[in-house]
Amino acid sequence: MLCVVVVATVAMITGACSSVATRGSSDVTSPTRAPLPDDGDDDGEPIPPGAMPISAAMGGAGNHGIHAFDEAKKELGRIYGAAGQHTDLYCGCSFAVEPNHGMRVDLTACGYVPARDAARAERIEWEHAVPAAAFGHTFSEWREGHPRCVDRKGRKYRGRKCARIASAEFARIEADLHNLFPVVGEVNGLRGDLPMGVLDPPDHAHAGGSGTFRFGGCQSAIDHGVFMPRREVRGDLARAYKYMDRSYPERRLIDDAHRAVFDTWDSEDPPDAWERERNKRIAARQGNANAFIGE
């Protein structure tokens, strides 16, 4: 029998052996649904010129130093470049900055085999560990739109693009550096806002079928609509989730009943030297550290 242990924010796996952490039953949707155009957790569209987020009172913890996702990507590029770190999180593939081409992945060296989009697999994107949709759906601008969210043809829009320009609070959460990691673009795109989890038992005897993707030598995979990160980085992702949940508690990003899953990942994969160094560099730029990483 296939059992799934899942930690999620906006999706639920059903079945006798399912365990899911969600934001609440009223917010749960199926992980196998087709994402809406503005739901995808890709590397984002730039904010239109002259459409910077409106001002708003921004109290509480979390990010107060980075104000937009575009700014966050540039800052992380500098942080990783200065530290000489050029390895993606999900697959362990090396990448390099190429003039006029962005960050390009050395797919051959890491044995990566594209599952669907070879062109996107060749580039690095900045992935939200906690998907933008997870906290985005808690904003009215995402769900319903805003008077500012009208295109040049007079058509109203909503979703991520609207929340990005109409809510300074959404913009600061989306730009939180502690929640962003360099990953192979194709994996980022296929993961979208799928829940993270593991198959139990760990063998893949019954894996496959709809919603399943393998990436050659990359040890992260997608099975039955669940994103399964490789063991070596589960702690990194757990600490990012726990940080986001503590920093933005009103978004209810982790169900308390399943917090133990993240605690297990955190314990089994403790912070390494680069994760601690990354934490310090982000704190110096953003103004706050991830306390779950420590010194």
FIMARSE-625426 format. One record per residue (C-alpha): residue number from 1; residue in one letter; x, y, z. Coordinates in steps of 0.2 Angstrom, whole numbers, always signed. Example, Ala and Ser with C-alpha at 12.3 -4.5 7.8 and 13.67 -1.06 7.14 Angstrom:
BEGIN
1; a; +62; -22; +39
2; s; +68; -5; +36
END
This chain:
BEGIN
1; m; +0; +0; +0
2; l; +7; +17; -4
3; c; +7; +29; +11
4; v; +11; +47; +9
5; v; +18; +58; +23
6; v; +16; +76; +17
7; v; +19; +94; +23
8; a; +9; +106; +13
9; t; +1; +124; +14
10; v; -11; +124; +0
11; a; -14; +106; -6
12; m; -20; +89; +1
13; i; -17; +71; -3
14; t; -32; +60; +1
15; g; -32; +42; +5
16; a; -31; +30; +20
17; c; -13; +33; +23
18; s; -12; +52; +20
19; s; -5; +64; +33
20; v; -5; +83; +27
21; a; -1; +99; +35
22; t; -12; +113; +28
23; r; -18; +131; +32
24; g; -35; +125; +36
25; s; -49; +114; +28
26; s; -57; +129; +20
27; d; -41; +134; +10
28; v; -37; +116; +4
29; t; -36; +112; -14
30; s; -30; +97; -24
31; p; -11; +97; -28
32; t; -15; +89; -45
33; r; -25; +104; -51
34; a; -19; +114; -65
35; p; -11; +130; -58
36; l; -20; +147; -62
37; p; -9; +159; -72
38; d; -4; +169; -57
39; d; -2; +155; -45
40; g; +14; +147; -52
41; d; +30; +149; -41
42; d; +42; +153; -54
43; d; +55; +166; -54
44; g; +43; +180; -57
45; e; +38; +194; -68
46; p; +46; +211; -65
47; i; +35; +224; -58
48; p; +29; +236; -72
49; p; +38; +253; -72
50; g; +30; +265; -61
51; a; +19; +252; -52
52; m; +29; +249; -36
53; p; +20; +242; -21
54; i; +9; +255; -12
55; s; +14; +260; +5
56; a; +8; +251; +21
57; a; +11; +249; +39
58; m; +22; +233; +40
59; g; +25; +228; +58
60; g; +30; +211; +65
61; a; +45; +201; +62
62; g; +52; +194; +45
63; n; +60; +204; +31
64; h; +60; +223; +32
65; g; +76; +226; +22
66; i; +71; +220; +4
67; h; +55; +227; -4
68; a; +53; +218; -20
69; f; +56; +201; -28
70; d; +67; +208; -41
71; e; +78; +216; -28
72; a; +78; +200; -19
73; k; +85; +190; -34
74; k; +98; +203; -37
75; e; +104; +203; -19
76; l; +105; +184; -18
77; g; +115; +184; -34
78; r; +127; +195; -25
79; i; +127; +185; -9
80; y; +130; +168; -18
81; g; +143; +176; -30
82; a; +153; +184; -16
83; a; +153; +167; -7
84; g; +158; +157; -22
85; q; +143; +146; -20
86; h; +136; +140; -37
87; t; +126; +124; -33
88; d; +107; +123; -34
89; l; +97; +116; -20
90; y; +86; +103; -27
91; c; +98; +93; -38
92; g; +116; +98; -32
93; c; +120; +104; -50
94; s; +133; +117; -52
95; f; +129; +134; -62
96; a; +139; +149; -68
97; v; +134; +166; -73
98; e; +135; +169; -92
99; p; +134; +187; -99
100; n; +118; +191; -107
101; h; +111; +173; -102
102; g; +109; +173; -83
103; m; +114; +159; -73
104; r; +116; +143; -83
105; v; +116; +125; -76
106; d; +129; +112; -80
107; l; +117; +98; -83
108; t; +129; +85; -89
109; a; +140; +86; -74
110; c; +126; +82; -62
111; g; +118; +69; -73
112; y; +102; +79; -74
113; v; +89; +73; -87
114; p; +75; +85; -92
115; a; +58; +78; -89
116; r; +48; +91; -100
117; d; +56; +107; -103
118; a; +74; +106; -108
119; a; +76; +125; -111
120; r; +70; +129; -94
121; a; +81; +116; -86
122; e; +97; +125; -92
123; r; +94; +140; -81
124; i; +93; +144; -63
125; e; +78; +152; -55
126; w; +75; +158; -37
127; e; +63; +146; -29
128; h; +52; +150; -14
129; a; +53; +135; -2
130; v; +36; +141; +5
131; p; +27; +144; -12
132; a; +21; +162; -15
133; a; +3; +154; -17
134; a; +4; +148; +1
135; f; +4; +166; +8
136; g; -3; +174; -7
137; h; -20; +167; -6
138; t; -22; +175; +11
139; f; -21; +192; +3
140; s; -37; +200; -4
141; e; -27; +207; -19
142; w; -22; +190; -24
143; r; -40; +183; -22
144; e; -50; +197; -28
145; g; -39; +210; -36
146; h; -37; +229; -32
147; p; -42; +245; -41
148; r; -24; +247; -46
149; c; -23; +230; -55
150; v; -30; +235; -72
151; d; -19; +232; -88
152; r; -17; +244; -102
153; k; -33; +238; -111
154; g; -43; +241; -95
155; r; -45; +223; -90
156; k; -44; +219; -72
157; y; -33; +206; -65
158; r; -28; +197; -49
159; g; -17; +184; -42
160; r; +2; +186; -39
161; k; +5; +200; -51
162; c; -9; +211; -43
163; a; -3; +207; -25
164; r; +15; +211; -30
165; i; +10; +229; -35
166; a; -4; +233; -23
167; s; +1; +225; -6
168; a; +18; +231; +2
169; e; +15; +217; +14
170; f; +14; +203; +1
171; a; +29; +211; -8
172; r; +40; +210; +8
173; i; +35; +192; +11
174; e; +38; +187; -7
175; a; +55; +195; -6
176; d; +61; +187; +10
177; l; +78; +181; +6
178; h; +78; +167; +19
179; n; +64; +158; +9
180; l; +73; +159; -8
181; f; +85; +146; -15
182; p; +93; +144; -32
183; v; +86; +129; -41
184; v; +85; +121; -59
185; g; +71; +131; -68
186; e; +62; +115; -74
187; v; +61; +108; -56
188; n; +55; +125; -50
189; g; +41; +125; -63
190; l; +35; +108; -61
191; r; +35; +109; -42
192; g; +24; +125; -43
193; d; +15; +125; -27
194; l; +14; +106; -24
195; p; +16; +100; -6
196; m; +33; +93; +0
197; g; +33; +76; +7
198; v; +40; +58; +6
199; l; +34; +41; +0
200; d; +33; +28; +14
201; p; +40; +15; +12
202; p; +55; +25; +3
203; d; +56; +12; -11
204; h; +47; +17; -27
205; a; +39; +1; -31
206; h; +22; +8; -34
207; a; +28; +25; -39
208; g; +24; +33; -56
209; g; +9; +37; -66
210; s; +0; +54; -67
211; g; +10; +69; -59
212; t; +26; +59; -58
213; f; +43; +67; -64
214; r; +61; +61; -62
215; f; +76; +71; -67
216; g; +90; +58; -71
217; g; +103; +60; -58
218; c; +94; +73; -48
219; q; +88; +65; -32
220; s; +73; +76; -30
221; a; +57; +70; -38
222; i; +38; +72; -40
223; d; +27; +58; -37
224; h; +8; +57; -36
225; g; +7; +76; -35
226; v; +20; +77; -20
227; f; +37; +86; -22
228; m; +50; +75; -13
229; p; +66; +85; -10
230; r; +83; +75; -9
231; r; +88; +70; +9
232; e; +103; +82; +9
233; v; +92; +97; +9
234; r; +77; +93; +19
235; g; +83; +101; +34
236; d; +87; +117; +24
237; l; +69; +117; +18
238; a; +61; +113; +35
239; r; +70; +127; +43
240; a; +64; +139; +29
241; y; +46; +134; +32
242; k; +48; +135; +51
243; y; +56; +152; +49
244; m; +42; +158; +38
245; d; +28; +152; +49
246; r; +36; +160; +64
247; s; +39; +177; +55
248; y; +22; +178; +47
249; p; +10; +169; +59
250; e; -5; +177; +53
251; r; -3; +167; +36
252; r; -4; +150; +45
253; l; +9; +142; +34
254; i; +11; +126; +45
255; d; -2; +115; +53
256; d; +3; +112; +71
257; a; -3; +94; +69
258; h; +11; +91; +57
259; r; +25; +102; +63
260; a; +33; +86; +69
261; v; +37; +82; +51
262; f; +48; +97; +49
263; d; +56; +95; +66
264; t; +61; +77; +60
265; w; +69; +84; +44
266; d; +77; +98; +54
267; s; +85; +85; +66
268; e; +90; +73; +53
269; d; +99; +86; +42
270; p; +107; +99; +53
271; p; +114; +116; +46
272; d; +130; +114; +37
273; a; +144; +128; +36
274; w; +136; +136; +20
275; e; +119; +137; +27
276; r; +125; +146; +43
277; e; +136; +157; +32
278; r; +121; +161; +20
279; n; +111; +165; +36
280; k; +123; +178; +42
281; r; +125; +186; +25
282; i; +106; +187; +23
283; a; +104; +194; +40
284; a; +117; +208; +36
285; r; +107; +213; +21
286; q; +89; +210; +26
287; g; +91; +214; +44
288; n; +86; +198; +52
289; a; +92; +180; +54
290; n; +83; +163; +53
291; a; +84; +158; +72
292; f; +81; +140; +67
293; i; +99; +139; +59
294; g; +108; +146; +74
295; e; +127; +151; +74
END
